[in-house]
Amino acid sequence: MRITSLLSVLVIAISGSLVSAEDPVDYEKQVKPLLRAHCFACHGSLKSEGGLRLDAGQLILQGGDGGAVVVAGKPTESSLLERVGSDEDDLRMPQQGRALNKKEIQLLSQWISQGADFPAGDMPEQDPSLHWSFVAPQKAELPELGDIAWSQNPIDRFIAARHQEIGLSAVGPASPAALLRRVYLDLIGLPPTAAEVQAFLADPSAQAYQQVVEKLLADARHGERWGRHWMDIWRYSDWYGRRQVNDVRNSFPHIWRWRDWIIHSLNEDKGYDQMIREMLAADEIYPQDDDRIVATGFLVRNWFSLNYDIWMRDIVEHTGKAFLGLRFNCALCHDHKYDPISQQDYFRLRAFFEPLEVRNDRVPGGPRLAKYIRYNPGSGASLKPISAGLARIYDQTLDAETFMYQLGDQRDLFPDRAAVQPGVPAFLGALQTPIQEVALPAQAYYPGLKPFIQQHERESRHERAAAAGKSLDTLAAQSDGDSDAETAAVKAAEELLADRIKQAADNQQPRPQALKILQRAIAYWDFEIAVEEEAKASSWLGDRTGRGHRLEVRANGDAAVVAAPAEDWPANSAFHRLPSGRVNRTAAQFKVNSTGSASLRTRQKVILEKPNWSVVAMVRLDKSQLGLQQVVVAAESGWALLASGEDESASQLRLLHYHDGSWQAGAAEPASPPLRLQVGREYFLAASVAENRVQLYLRELGSKAELQLQVIDLVGEGSPPLESMLSIGDVDGTAWWQGMIDEVALWDTALEVDELAALAGTQAVDPQVLAARQSLMKARAKLALQQLPVRHAELELAAAEAEVVAIDARLAADNAVYRDQLAEGTTVEELKKRASQAVRDAAAHSAAAAVAAQQQKVQQLKVAEKPTPSELATAEKELMMLQAQSAAAQQATSEVSSGYDLLSPTYPATSTGRRRALAEWMASRQNPLTARVAVNHIWMRHFGRPLVESVADLGRSGTTPSHPRLLDWLAVELMENEWSMKHLHRLITSSRTYQMGTVAGPQRKMNMARDKDNHNWWRMEDRRLEAEVIRDSLLAVSGQMDATIGGPVQDPAKADTIYRRSLYFSIHPESGGQIQMLGLFDPPDPSDCYRRSVSVVPQQSLALVNSGLVLDVGRRLTGRLTETIAVTDELAAERQFIQSAFLSVLSRQPIEAELEICLAFLEKQRQLFKLTPPVADATTEGAVAVSSDYRVRARESLVHTLLNHHDFVTIH
Amino acid sequence: MKKRRQIDGHCCGRIQRRSFLADIGMGFTGLALGSMLAEDQLAGAEAKSGQSPDGLPHHRPRAQSVIWVFLSGGYSQMETFDPKPALNKYAGKTFQETPFENPLDSPLHDKRSRSVIEMVRDKYSTIFPMQIGHRKHGESGIEVTDWWPHLAGCVDEISFVRNLWTTDNDHAAENQIHTGRHMLDETQPSIGSWISYGLGSVNDNLPRFSVLGGPTRADTRSSFESYYLGPQFSGVPLSLDPANPLPYGKRAGDVLPQQQRNEFDLIGKLNQLSGVEYPDDPAVLARIRAYELAYRMQTAVPEAMELAEETKQVEQLYGLDDSKTKVAGQRLLAARRLVERGVRFVQVYPTDYGRWDSHKNLKVLHGQMSESVDKPIAGLIKDLKQRGLMDDVLVVFCTEFGRTPAIEERGGGTDGRDHHPHGFTVWLAGAGVKRGYVHGATDELGFHAIEPGHYVTDLHATVLDLMGLDGRRLAVPGRKRLEIDHGQPIRDIYA
């Protein structure tokens, strides 16, 4: 059998090595730790898999369900060795984690062969639920040991008792100056001002310090200082994801409102328990209180758009670590190895949060916001940050189920396992309040009911109506009488045009050749489109016969030209006459597509009697579409001239012929250089077909260059059909021409090149007529422009008034539906219908106003000095769209409905109550962990080190508290004082322990011998300032700090010029997500920072030496201090300056040695500067300039140096 | 063998360096403090458990410095260093139509292609032939594609590892090859920061872990972050501009050099007095030393970045005279100058973010990208060799994942390859590794790394081991490291 043979190999190996390793094995020191590390998790107090426990000698020998695993003295018979040495994955122990190595197996074998001895007192592991932090803290009696006289502060009693136990002697108090600086930096994160230092030093009374503590605790800056601490623990981060493309993926924009909530909560000394309730469940407990709901930013911060599983995981991990000091996250993949948290417990905790979704509520003064729609994988969509809003969570999926999955891979659900229900691990007690659905007030699930929104929506409409009325009055007053001139101008222009037409008809003298040719044309159209004001989407066409045609646009976008009786003609029907020849008007058909581009297409097949014919057209390309082939002119099934857009300004022309069912390039390639139609120019384009040959001819109007295009020889390819639909602009209705078509003529003969040239040379339209016609159009547009604004203003007012009616109706309906506010004599349904009708009426009015506005725009473009055709075309297109919308809106007013737009998105009307239950449990006095975790964090931030080193793990794998009774006493004290953190701060800062000096002093040798690491607080420790405090202190010292509290995030790139406190600058884990200088001073990792690290590296020195901010601060402070120097004696003045600089920067007086060194330094710098006048630093904008007085400049240099002093960045 | 140049009086040859480190010891605030404490006879007393290690290697190191060259976007294994003739033979056929096992059926497939986004990626199976020829080179006869003519001349210096795999099917794999964890897992410190944490630098005047050409994008920063090890162990991005190579590394224009010298002197004196006042504050000494180093850094870093000092021949070697190769050449040359001066870990991005990502048009893109890197990287190897630095410096050349043997057919694509975490090639050269050697393989189609392949942390384990470190001994209490984080050194490639 395989196992046996394996075992024998193992035994040989072991017995071979035993010869050289006969040292007795120590069970306590060698075996038990090995088993603890690798085996206890499954075979110990947490679990006894297979009935086997290995956490005590007696239990090891006892074996498990399968019998003995260790036979004393007989390694070969001990299956324990077999299992740990197996090379089969299914058999080898431990099943999770690394296999034991040879040395370790050998050790076990040796222990067994030596008799598997263990000491008599060997005890199994304690019941895990009895672990110190899992049992509710009790307030121990204050110890009566130690130096009772030292202090009666309870903290000191615990500390002094320990001192006595170990034989330590506490050092004396810190100097008053050092103490003052310490307590300022600890409580408000800023050093005292020089005046504050002097006042404190001048007041030797015992109460002076206590008064300072009270003052600082009442100072609004206290909330900023401690807010930043809690932001570390609660993982505050502004949004990130892909900042470079403005794509929100993690956290959420405007989460700074949660930051402000933290600051305000601390300042008002809100209980820590209450803060937890609000962060986890304010939306359920206080559903109408937005000031509290912002606290759910704690949950929003963990949000990750791409993968909600990650959101849930981060919530579980950090809720566990931040509030409970437990590493729930370890139990994602397997039962916790140390704490009694099963994998199921992990998912039960997650289930509290499973229904979550984020939302963004409107804030006063902010825009209306749409509902957040969950990211659709694969859509590639990004979520842009919005300008203002309140980011919060809510329960969206009320029946959300949580399923367990394997090994941390959400794709691998445990098969056939029911959903887990929300719950907490048994060892931490049960939920105090059951999970009960919360019926939300209407305002919570329909935020549009909020008074500020209703008020804003009403007032803004009333304001709009008032403004519309005012501007109508103004316009009406202005336009009175003003239109007379325009009316006259129109009349004059009409007369002029009639005159010109008459002249043109009389004088038209085309070149004889051209005339001759034209006379042979079988059909001829000269087009003009005049959009009439009232005609909506119909237009007028004229031809040179003098007849008018109406262009009718049909619903499907088709258009047809129909002859209209003369009496219907518009007044400007100045049409040219066709010189002569047969006219086939009915054969023409227009198509207008939805984008407004047009093409001409013969309605019927043109029957050509002989295979020789020609077509000419004036064309202008208004827009070229990249890649889109546009047919310029084509005979169906024969040949086509294609313009394919190469870029946005030109189209390359190619001649194609139809062969074998598809369009193909001609036998000969186009002439070089490639022929192009340039956007905005007019061309004379002709195609001449003779037998089987097609020739193209192109000339740019106004240019002499003529180009005979290529010739396609159709011999052998089939002849062009004699019956064909002729097109200009499209071939089959799919490829659209975008431009102008004018003057199309068709011949029943193939024209020669010289004939075509002559045609192209003809004045298409008499220039004088053209000019007169344009003048008339302009005059009419001007007249219209005179009238349009008033009309527009009237419509705007009507729309605004309709909106007022509508909002009142909506609010009445909203209040009736959601608030049961119903006036007598009406019904909810009635109010809804009324609101619906009013909304639709208002929409129709608004649409009409929008049309008027656009008409105005179009007319303005028409009268512009230099009209841009594309702009006009776009405007006209827009107008058509608006007209269609207006018609639809008008149509909608006659419908019957009770639907109307709500003032905000709506959300589920109930919440599951899961988080409320969790929060109550977490924030209850019965929870053994919550208060301890908080106290430990607070202690650490006053003393530099916590009472429990592993601040985020108070479980069984965490470290044990250095002062368990003190920790528990403080935890109970916190809870008994309504979880007041200020109470703790007061208690701590008032203790002698806190007020000790940092210098070991005469007791050094004795104390160091007994407690070299100061675990027992026989002295205070020196600490380096946190990154933010360094920058904030610089701002404070400069006297320039902007003390504004709260508000939107500031740009870290501007931190050298915006003097706000550092916590107001954006922080997130991406590049640029922190103030550059702070990045060098161990800033918080916004993803995980339960405790900051502290480093001393040269880059920090470089930052303080070279940063523009530090230079500026130094120069500003120097200027201020210099002004206060009152003495005239130079040496005395310098001494005074040095003293006040020390006081301002380091909060203390210099000692004599420092004074001397600084005086010498000033002298040295003065000598240097005397010789070298300052040069302005061109590289830094807005920087404070170097003083031009060399003496002041030396002082600047001194202050700059003091800002680099070790003591400046240190709390002693 | 040419020794590395002397810096500030310290001779930085190998033996001297080690004894220098041994002399000073390293305390909990890093090298600067460690050295001061050692002088103050306090090092032993203040060393604390759970703090950074002493800067000494755990075992005899085979390498002193690492140049980690990362090519962002994912180069194709087949078109670089793992040519697959079968792709040409079965071009256009599906995997099923070949005599080989269908790699998409392997249970490994789904395990190793986890996307961050909750979505299922398309699978492609129509074989795309190799887009470039290949041939054998050198005495070792190692096959390299024709896009790497210069590097092909160096194959006898290189150990290729052709069976790496990763699990992220998206570009967060770029972070994964540096940190060892999938983006959906807990974040871990990057490989460079572990080296920085474990060994520090032998030249304090330069950032111990330097980054050139990066980060290539804001969200790729974690590729050189140190997380819980503390920010002093993060990579420091250096600019190639000698006028301003590092943040705050330049004296303000209106501060005179002598003025600043005097200020530094005053800082030192005042801080010494502070040390007298607060003798139990260990940071005073560290800060005095930090200011001394800072003063020197101001000149040492620009000096290291001063590529103009190099000879014409060296410039040509790295392709600085050709606009196509200039960018990669400058970054790699700067890397050589940094390791020469004792920087432990230089992370170089010769190409910008995602530039190797060839979902379409692979032939053109890979051709251009290979050309931009081939000469410079070959230049680096030749340069290290001629300077006798191949015994000291380990070069790692890698990417985040390979590319599919099949055509990426998304959106009608016909000429590109998709992301491919299942098997790809990296290579190592220099200190401690075999020359002219191939380790591991992918299957005939270039799809799966043949078992046992190497997860990315095997590469980390190799680098740490060659540098004399045992990753397990670096672990920080309270910060759980999994088995997979530690990986196994690829000992087969050891010289």
Interface residues (C-beta under 8 A of the other chain):
Chain A: G97 R98 Y240 G241 R242 R243 Q244 L306 N307 Y308 D309 I310 N329 C330 P377 G378 G408 D409 R411 S950 A952 D953 G958 T998 V999 A1000 R1004 K1012 D1013 R1019 D1022 R1024 P1069 E1070 S1071 G1072 Q1076 M1077 G1079 L1080 D1082 P1083 D1085 S1087 D1088 S1093 V1094 S1095 V1096 V1097 P1098 Q1099 Q1100 S1101 L1102 A1103 V1105 N1106 S1107 G1108 L1111 I1151 A1153 E1154 I1157 C1158 F1161 K1164 Q1165 L1168 F1169 T1172 P1174 V1175 A1176 D1177 A1178 T1179 T1180 A1185 V1186 S1197 L1198 H1200 T1201 L1202 N1204 H1205 H1206 D1207 T1210 H1212
Chain B: T29 G30 A32 L33 A45 K48 D110 R114 V116 I117 E118 M119 L184 D185 E186 T187 D204 P207 P215 R217 A218 D219 R221 S222 Y227 Y228 G230 P231 Q232 V236 L246 P247 Y248 G249 K250 R251 A252 G253 D254 V255 L256 Q258 Q259 Q260 N262 E263 F264 L266 I267 K269 L270 N271 L273 S274 G275 E277 Y278 P279 D280 D281 A283 V284 A286 R287 I288 A290 Y291 L293 A294 M297 Q298 G478 K480 E483
